[in-house]
């Protein structure tokens, strides 16, 4: 939502809005000229509104939204606006149950660095752009394609990336089969003569009985398929960890070239995201119809300079005494990836993980998988669920996950008591996990731990 607000302000449109609390991001928007209020009060709705944009995260009972729906002012979802904007430009869309924020940010960074001045809407605060939006003068737009609420079906990209397709948002989809079918619908919306870069795990997750027919239908429209990951067209060969970065090499079967690059973000998952972004640069540069120059040598240099994203394995504090990392991981596969990255980066050190589950529905659907993923930590701390848009569900709490964790050093607590507990645990590497509001406590916790 804040990226859209920034886009409209950049183009000279007056922007007002409501938010639940005055976060740092909301304060930044105020400083940039947005009029924001924090009380749900119909009397605070500004006059002279041409368009109302809302996110499904706002509850249907919200009085201002209810009031505005009863007027003649158009009221549309965030995804519809993004779809309209993307149709005005040449769209690169990045979808996946995880990895889409990092990958879309990497693509935007590479394109900007190599002279293709794109506009980009991303789901996280990108260090290089100092925000989640960047405005460009070219015809190209990079969009994070969100599968929640089937939002990505509003997009018709020329180039799409599919990073992952794991069970998530089952409160929306009902089952994994429906999620898979919807991802396939999204891929079918890629324009004729377009291209899809797809992770090998996603290819394997498409039911075998549908796979050949599906790819044949794309081929009939001359949609190119580039597979990255294991045994793909773009295949990761080697990762080496070093202080502050990883060096990786991959084979590009399309050009018969071996490439090596550095990345400041650790973990195999981030390296594969980088390979997908480099693959997009290659496709744009080598496919005549795109009329885009993104030389591979420039792209490799650009990815080495990518400085990461807030809350994506963000190192908050690092000293001999303790390392503190904040990661947005809120799905079992994401937790697995973050824990593995920490173990690789800080070999020989004990890793204490603090997890704040995000959503009652996700906890209910995946509590066993969460328990298994968290069991790989040396010490595990669980706090109460961050409800976001949901109301409590009977019998669903962090205790469901806690009971599944196989670790003698596991602790169930509440946010108000977290600082004291962590002080007593004396962690070496402290990894905060979750998409909730736990990051706001981190400064206070760090202050206590380094005394």
N, C-alpha and C positions, 0 to 999 in steps of 0.2 A: 504493500500500500504506500509506503514512504517513497519507494522508487517512482511510482506513478505520480505522487504529489510533486516530486522533484522534476519529473518530465514536464508536467503542466506549468509549473512555475518557470522553468527554463524557456517555455514558449510564450510566456507573458500572461498566463491565466491566473486569476486570483483563486487561491486554495484555502479552504477552511475544513475543519474536521473535529471529530471526537476520538479520544483514546481513553482507555481504561485507567492508565496511570501515566505520570510524567517521567517517562524513561529518558535516558540520555539521547536516544534517537529522536524522541518527540521534542526535546529541548533544541536539538540541532535544527529541526524543521521550523520551529518558532523563530530561531535566529536567522533562518533563510527567508522568512516572510510569511510562513503559513500561520493562520489563526486557528489555534487548537484549544479546545476546552476539555475538561476531565470529569464533568458531572453530566449524567444522562438527564437532560432537562430540555424539553421542547422549546422553552423560552430562549434558549441559547442558539437555536438554529438561525444562521445568518439569512438575510433577505437576498433577493436577486440571484438565486441559484439557477444555473442552467443544467446541471447534471449532478446526480448523486451516485457515488461509487461505494460499494460496500464489500467487505470480505465475509465469507461464510463463518469466520471465527466470531463474528458478532451474533449474539443470540437473537432468535426470532422475536423474543419478547422485548427487545430494546425499544424504549418508547419513542426516541427520535426517529429511528428507522421506520417504526410503525406509522408515525405521523407523516413522514415524507412519502410513504407508499400511498397515502390517501390523497396526495396532491397530483397535479398533472405533470410534475417534474419527472423526467426519465430517471428511474432507479435501476441500475445494472450492476452486475457482479464485476469484481476486479478482473477476472479472467476474460470477460467479454471485452472490456476496454483494451486489455493487452492484445487480444485477438484482432481488434480493429486497427490498433497501431501497427501490429506486425504485418497486416495485409497492405499497408501503405509502403512497406519496404521489402527488402529481400531478407528472408528470415532464416536464422540458424537457431534451432530449438533443442534444448538439452533436457531429456526426460530420464526418470529413474527413481526408484524408491530411495536410493541414496547415491551421493556422488554428483548430483546435478548442479548444486551451488558451486562446488569447487571447479568442476569441469567448465561450466559456463563462464566463470570468472577467468579461468586460464585462457579460454578461447578469446574473450574480449581483450585480455592483456596482450596476447600474441598479436592480434589484428591491429590494435592501437600501436604497439611497438614497431610493427612492420609497415606502418603507413596506411593501413586500411581503417579509416576513422569511423568506427562503428558506434551505434547507440547500443547500450546493454542494460537489461533489467535482471538483477541477480537477487538471490534470497539471503544474502549475508553481507556483512560489511567487509569489503575488499580493501586491503591495506593500500594497494597501489592507487586506487580510485578514491580513497578516504570516504567510502560510502557504498551503497548497493545499486548505484545508477551512474552511468556515464553517458554524456550526450556526444553525438558525432555528426559530421556533415555528409557522410557517405550514404549510399542506398542500403547499407547492411545494418541489421539489428540482431543482437544475440539475446535470446529469451530463455529464462529458466521455465521449463514446461512442467507445471505441477499436476500430479495425478490425483491429488485430493479433490473430491467432489467432481471428478472427471473434467477438471478445468482445462487440461491440455487439449481437449477436443475442440477448443476454440481456435486452435492454431493450424495453419496450413504451410509448414516450412518448406524451403527448398533443400535445406540440409538439416538432418536430425541426428542426434546422438542418443543412444539408449544405454545408460550405464549399468542398470540393475533392474531386477523385476522380482523382488521378494515379497512374501505376504505382508501386507500393511493396509491400513485404512479399511479393514474388513467390516467396520461399522457402515461404510459406504457401499462396498462391493458385495458383501455377503459371503463370498468365498474366493479362493485363489483363482479358480477357473475364470470367474468374471473379471477379475483384475487383469489376468493374462489377455483375455479377449479384448479388453478396453485398450491395453497397450498396443495390440495388433491393429485396432481401429485407428489409433493415433498414427502408427507407422503407415497405414494406408492413406493417410491424409497428406503425406509428403508429395509435393508437386511432381507431375510427370517430368522425367529427365533429371530428377533430383538425386539425392544420395542419402543413405542411412549408414552411420557408423554404429555398430552394435557389438556389445561385449559378448564374448564366446559363451559366458554363463547364461546370458539371455537367450541366445540361440538354442542352447540345450534345454532351457526351461519351456520353450514353446512346444506344446504336445506334438509328438512325432507324427501322429496321423494328420495334423494340419500343416506341418512345417514345410514340406515340399510344395504343396499347393499354394501356400502363402507367399513363399519366395518367388514362385513362378508368376504369381499375379503381379508382384512388384516388378519383376523383370519385363513383363509384357508392357509395362508403362515406362520402361527404360529407367527405372529407379536403381541406381547402383547400390551394392551392398559391400561394405568394408567391415570385416570382422577384426576386432582387436582383442588381445588377451592370449589365452593358451591356444597354440596352433592356429592362429588367425593370420590375416594379411599383415597385421602389425603385431609382432610377437615380442613380448618382454623376454630378454635373454639373461640379464644380470643386474643385481642391485648391490651396491657397496655403501655401507654407512660410514660417515665421517662426522667430526664435530660440526654441527650446524647445518649439515646438508646430506643428501644422498646423491650418489652418482649412479646412473642407470644406462643400460644400452638396450636397444631393440632393433629387430630386423623388419624392414619395410619390403615385403614381397612384391608390392606393386611397382617399386622402382629398383628392386634388387640392391638395396643399400642398407648398410649397418650404420646406426646412429648412436651417439653418446651425448648425454646431457646431465646437468645437475639440477637438483630441486631442493628448495628449503624446507619442504614438508615431508616428514618421514612416512614410511608405510607403503606396502605394495599397492594398496588401494589408491593412494595418491599418485603413485608412479603411473598406474594404469589410467587414471584420469588425465594425467599429463600426456600420455601417448595418444589418447582419444583427441585431445586438443590439438596436438601436433598433426594428427591425422586429418582433422578439419582443415588446417592450414595447407596441408599437402593437396587435398581434394580441390580447394579453392584455387590454388596456384596452378594445378595441372589440368583442370577441366576448363576447356576453352569457353564454354557458355557462361561461366561465372565472371569472366573479365576482371579477375582479382589477382593481384600480384602479392603473394605472401611467400617469398623464398624460404626453403627449408632451413638454410643456414641461419637466416634471421630468426625464424621461429624457434630453433634450438637455443639460440642465444637469449631470446626473450623469455623462454620458460625457465631458464637458469636464473633470471632476475625476478621471477614472480615471488612476491613476499608474503603471500598467503592471505587468509581470511580470518577475521575475528571469530573466535569460538570454534574454529576447525583446527584442533591440535595447537591451540594458541599457547605459547609458553609465557605465562604471566610473570613468573619469577624463577630465576635460576641462580643458585649459589652452591658452594660446597656443602652447605647445611641441608638445603632442600630445593627441589624443583617442583613448581606448581603449574599444571597444564589445565586448560579449559577446553572441552570438546563437546560439540552439539549432539553427539551420538545419542539417538533415542530409539533405535531399533537394534535387536540382538546382533545382526550382522555388522552394524556400525560400531557397536561396543567391542565386538571381536576384533575388528580392524584397528580401533584405537588402542586397545590393550596390547595387541601384537606390535603395533608401532612403538609404543612406550617400552616394551620389553626389548625390542631390537635396538632402540636408540639409547637406552640406559641399562645396558647389560650389567648384571651383577648387583643391581640395586633393587630393593623391595618396592613394589608398586601398590599403593593404597588407592582404591577407587571409591568415589562417592557418587552414587547414582540417584537421581531424582526422576522417577518414572513420569512419562508425559502421556496423559489421557487414561481414563478408566478403561475405555474400550480396548486400547492397545494392550494394557496390562492384562486384561481378561483374556484376550486372544493369544498372547505370547509370553505369559509368565514363566512357563517351563523353559522356553528358549532364552529368556532373560537370565534366569537362574544359571543355566549352563554357561552362558557367555561370561557372566560375572565371576564364576567359579575359577577362572584362569588367573584372577588377581591374587596377590599375596594377602591383602586384607580388603574386606568389602564393607562399605557403609551404605545403608539405604535410608532415605528420608521419605516423607509422605509424597503422594502423587500430586503432580501439578495438573489441575483439571482442565486448563485452557477453556475451551468452549463447552465442556461437558458438565452435567450434574453428577453427583456421586451415584455409584451403582452398589446395590446391596451385596455384601460379601467380597467386594473388590477393594484391596488395599495393597500397600507395599509388602505386607506380610506374605502375600501369595508368592511373590518373587523370593523373598527372604527364605522361605521354607524350602525352596528349590536349590538354593546356593549350597554347594558342597565345599565348605571351607570352615575350618574351626575358628578362624578369625573373622567373624561376621557380626555386624552390629546394626540394629534397627533403632533409629532415633528420629527426632523432629528437627526442623531447621533451627529453631531457637536454641537447641542444646548442641548443635553440631560443632561449634567452635571449641567448646570445652572438651568434647569427645576427641576431636582430632589432635588437640594439644596433648592429650594423654597417650595417643597412639604413636607420637613422634615419627611421622612418616618421612621417608627419604624422597620418593617421587609421589606426588599427590595429584591424582587424575580426576577432575570433575567431569561427570558425564550427564547429559540430558539436555532437553530443549526447553526447559522451564525457566525459572527466575533465580536459580541457584547462583548464577554468575554474579549477582548483586551482593552476595555475602563474601565473595572471594577476597576483596581488599581487606576486610575486617579479619578474616581468617589468616591471611598471609601476615598481617601485622602482628597477630598474636604468636604465630609459629616462629617468626624470626627474631623475637625478643631475646 
